[in-house]
Amino acid sequence: MNPSELTTAHSLVVEEYVVFTFTDLCRASGAHDTQVLALVEEGLLEPTGSSPQDWQFSGPSLQRARSALRLARELELSLHGAAIVMDLLDQIRGLQEDPSTQ
Amino acid sequence: MEFKDYYATLGVARTATQDEVKRAYRKLARKYHPDVSKEPDAEARFKALAEAHEALIDSERRAAYDHIAQRQASGQPFEPPPGRDSGFEFRGTGDGGLSRGAQEAQFSDFFESLFGRSSGRQRGRRDASPSSMQGEDHHAKVRIDLLDSYRGAQRTISMHLPVIDAAGHTALQERQLDVRIPKGVRQGQHLRLSGQGAVGQGGAKAGDLYLEIEFLPHPVFRVDGCDITFDLPVSPWEAALGASITAPTPQGPVQLSIPPDSSQGRKLRLKGRGLPGKEPGDLYAVLLIALPPAALQPTKDAYEALARAFPHYNPRNAMEA
C-alpha cells in the first residue's frame, strides 16, 4: 500500500443500516463465538431468529457487545457481571433522561 | 521522553505490596472506566491506570521500573534502553508476557521503551490461522465538527495502521481515507467502511473498518443525543417585555420570539432543529439575561429610574423564613 495513496471509502451508519449475522458480529466485535453466545444467554444481546445460524443482530448490538467485553476484560468481571453493570448503566441513563418513568 | 511515575498514578507508596497495587488499581479502574465513568478525562485516566498497573503488577517488570526510577530520583536523566526489550530480560518473548488487555491497549512510548511494544500484537492472537482467512475488522475513533453532521460532509482522515513486516516487527503505516460523513450521524454511532480493515490472507476478503463518531467541542452548541442546546443572551427588556430576535442556529439565523416575563434559564424549544434524521432532534435556546454595564452615566440613570419605580421590590422575598 502506498502511504500517500488516498482511498475513497463507502461509509454506512452501523446503528441505523447494518444487521449482523452471528459470524459478522463475532468478527466486528473481536469476540470469540462463545463470548457472543454468553451475551445472548445473558439477554444483553437479543437477536431475531431461532438458531445461531439464522440469528440477526441489530446495529447497536456492536456497541453493546464491545462495551460488555471491555468491561469484562478491563475490570476483570465475568460476562454475567458485565451484563449487570450494563443493565445498571441503562437504568441510570433512563433516570437521567426521564426521572418520572422509573 | 517523559518519565512516568506509576506509583503516583495509582496513588500507592513505592513500598506497596502487590496486593495493595492490585487493590488501588481496581478501585480507580471502577471509577475511571470509560464505559462507566462520567469524568471528562476518564479515557485518558483509565489508560494511564492500566499502564501503571501493567508495569507494577508483574514483579519482574516492577523491579526493572524501580531500577530506572531510582536512577531518575538520583538526578540522572532518564534514557530509554537502546533497543526494544534490551537491557532487561523477561519471561517469554517479545511482548514480555503482557496480558491480553495490555496487548490491545496502546501504551506510552515510555512503557514500550522499557517493556516492548504492545500495539499490534493482538493480530497474532487467534489460534492457528488457516491458509485463507478474511482480514480482521479494525476499530478507530474519528472526531468531526457538529456542523458536519448537520450538513453531511466529505472528510479526509489519516489513520495509523500497525503493520507487521516479514521480520515480525510492528511499524505504524499512515494511510489516508476519504470518508463520507452521513448527514445526521450522532455522537457514539459507528460508520462501517467495507473492506478497509486488515488485508485478508490467501486472497480472502479484507476486513472492515469501524469508525466511532465523536464530536469536537463546539464553542456555542452542546450536544445531548440528537438534541442541541445553546445559551442565548438577551437584554433585560427583551426578557421582560418580550421580543422578536435573531438567534444563531447550526442551520443559520432564525427569528425567535421571546415571550414576555421570561426569566433567566428559560428554555425555548425549536422543534426539529436538532440533529437531522428520521426523527430529528430539537434545538433548545436557554435564555441568559445580560445586564448592560452601569459604568456609563445613561445606563446608570436608567437603573436608578428602575430602582425608584420599584421601591418595595425584593428579589430575595422567597428566601425569607
Interface residues (C-beta under 8 A of the other chain):
Chain A: M1 P3 S4 E5 L6 T7 T8 A9 H10 S11 L12 V13 V14 E15 E16 V18 R27 A28 G30 G59 L62 Q63 R66 S67 R70 L71 R73 E74 L75 E76 V85 L89
Chain B: R26 A29 R30 H33 D35 V36 F46 A50 R100 G101 E104 Q134 E136 D137 H139 T156 Q173 E174 R175 Q176 L177 D178 V179 R180 I181 P182 V185 R186 G188 Q189 H190 L191 R192 L193 S194 G195 Q196 G207 D208 L209 Y210 L211 K278
